[in-house]
Amino acid sequence: MSSVVVSAAYSARAAEYTSLFGSINSAQPEDQQLVLEWASGLSGKVLDAGCGPGQWTNFLHSAGVDVEGVDLVPEFLETARQNFPEVPFSLGSFETLPTPDQSLAGILAWYSVIHTPPANIGRVLDEFARCTKPDGGLLLGFFDGPSGESFPHAVTPAYFWSVEEMSARLLKAGFTMVSAHSRVDPEARPHAAITAIRTKL
């Protein structure tokens, strides 16, 4: 699925999405703790890739992290800039991030690659690797399930990944998995997250 299709789908439902998920209070406390602990070990600039309306970007900014949000959806960015004027946000695609080579201490991609088709996931992870300095960090959140299997996400079709397969894809792109986390909430799809570091070049 192209980034244009994903952007259009989220643009059409941006207000609804923001009302449901635009506050950090909508995030599980366990997820907040995981993200904060991960970011606390980084030194330098962090990119919130797929920041949506900016709640996670602002969460990190409030914790003292040098962070910038990037997203495909202009409506999300407009809301983010209004709600969090002290936080920088920019428009960008995962396949061509507006970031110099090896300039980032870390990338947060919290459920933001779930709409990337399996055929394109390697390209996105390669771009994350290009932007991340050696020993920099990556935190990837996704839905746990049969790798590459599509499911009818509320906004636009998305894909499951297993921890094992995503870890293998990350390794191929130049990241080494540090830890894996999984959680099953009532009446929700299984969740997974991987922290990884950029392999020294």
Summary of the structure (lengths in Angstrom):
residues: 201
radius of gyration: 15.4
end to end distance: 31.3
largest distance: 42.8
contacts: 666
relative contact order: 0.15
helix: 38%
strand: 28%
